[in-house]
Amino acid sequence: MFTTPLFWTPLLALAVSLAAHAATLTVFPRIGLLDFPERYGYVRGRLPYPVGIVSVLLFLLVLTSASPFGWNVRTAWLAGAVILLAVFTLIDDRKPLPAPLRLFIQAASALFIVLPGNCLGGRICSVTNPLNGFMGGAVIDLHGALPLLSIAVTVLWLLLTVNALNWFDGIPGQVSALSVIGFLTIGFLSLSARVNQPELALVSFVLAGIAAGSLAFELPGLTLIGDTGAMFFGLMLGLLTIYSGGKVATAFLVLGVPLLDLGIVILRRIMKRKSPLRGNATNEHLHHRLLHKGWPRTVIVALTAGIGTVFGLAALFMDTVEKFVSAGLLFLLMLLLSFYSRPSVHPTSLS
């Protein structure tokens, strides 16, 4: 076991990631890649930003030189999608781009992956019906009668994971921690008898090592991954769940906190007649609201990571119905946290 690629390759990825992120502490300040604390009213020194580009470059290095998938048309399109998203998010991290343009680039990156894909990888072609016996039986086919529906659902899923992690990147280390948990969960799922894809497990574990290297420097507040890192991790988590046999329900349980937080925030904005793509980034998300409640940021990261770990591990041993019930429990938990973290209303503000 200890001599197999599944063991030593992720450790090598972690070591390289740690070294690369350590280098950003000296290289990024020299080339001017630092964050802008004044934008958000922070009083502190500038940090290396966006170090998420390091994770992107490490993944591309693996993909082009040692990918267990081999180099083929779909791999080339995947590399193109990652590069396209990385270029524009890197620009966005330096000088914010309009929200519609960012959404367009995200959709284009998703299409780069989906169009050359097929039902064996790259597309969601069917959904297991948790209400077996209703709405068309045990499996709902998204591809046979209407192939465009399969493409649309896949693009939507990738947009959800990309934006959920990006919007949840309000506390250093939070996205990196969730990404480590997500990649490990997908990796172990890929090794299970139900999926049996050791090559996919290897990619997932390598990405977990890369994300863990990012976490080691981001959690202590030494670096920031920016939109570049958050969207990259979101894209890869969404994609790997598709390659692992469309195990979207498992990914939902792991990433349930950011995904449901995304939905709750969008709903609040619509109810306030605001654009879903624009809002006050300092008080809408769960982590910001918990910060205002006085929670330490490390405790908030531990909470979200802990929820993802518990539900993700449980999902490895659940059937579809049990995952459906667990998703309902997670939704109720998020509603409770949202209610608890709501801003205090002072009597003077009611006049």
C-alpha positions, 0 to 999 in steps of 0.5 A: 500500500505504501509503495502505490501511486495512490499513497505517495503521489498525493504526498508528493503533491502536498510537498510540492504545494507546500514549497510552492506556497512558501515561495509566494511569501517572497516572490509575490511581494517582489512582483506586486501580487498583493491584496487590497485590504483598504477595499474592505476597510481592513487595517493590516499589511498586504498579503500575497494574492491571489495565490490560487494561481499556484494551485491552478499551475500545479494542476496543469503541470500534473494534467499535461505531464503525468495525468492518469487519464492520458492526453486526449481531446477531452483532457485538452479541452479541460486544460483550456477550460481551466486556463480560460477561467484562471486568466479572467479570475486572475484579472478579476482579482486585480481589477474587478470585472463586471458580474455579467462578464464573469458569469459568461466566462464561467459558462464558457469554461463549463462548456469547454468541458461539457461539449467534448464530453459524453455520458461516460464522463463530462456530462450528467446524463441521468439523475437517480430518482429518490422518489422511486416509482414517481416521475418516471421510475428509479432513474430520470434520463436527461440525455436520450430524448433531449441531449441539450437538457444533459448539457444544460444541467451539467453547465448549471451544476458547474456554475453552482459549484464555482460560484458557491465556493467563490461566494464562500471565500470570505474567511481565509482557509474556508474554501481550501478546507472544504476543498480538501474534504471534498477531494478526499471524499470523491477520492474514497468514493472513486475507490468504492466498489460502486464506482471503481475508478482508481485513476479518478481517485488518484486525481482527487487525492492529488488535488487534495494534496494541492489544496492542503498546501494552500490551506497550510498558508491561508488558514494562519492568514499568510496568503489569500487564494482569491477568486482564482483559487476559489473558482478553480477548486469549485470547478474541479469539485463539480467536475470530479463528481460528474466523472465519478458516475454523477455522484452529485448527491454526495458532493451536495452533502459535502458542499452543502453549506456553501451551496445552500448559503448561495441559495439563501443569499440569492433568495434574500437578494431577490426578496429585497428586489436586488440583483442576485449577482450584486450585493453587500459582501460583508453581511450576507453570507453565513460566515460574515454573520457568524463573525458579526456574532463574535465567532472566531474565524478559525471556529467558523472554518472548523464548523463548515469543515466539520459539517462537510466532513460528517455529511460527506463521510456519511454519504459514502455509506448511504443509498439515494433515499438516505442521501435525500433525507440527509440533504433535508436535514442539512437544509434544516441545519442551515436554516437554523444557522441562518436564523441564529446568525441574523443581524440584531435589530435594535429598537432605535432602528425600527422608527 
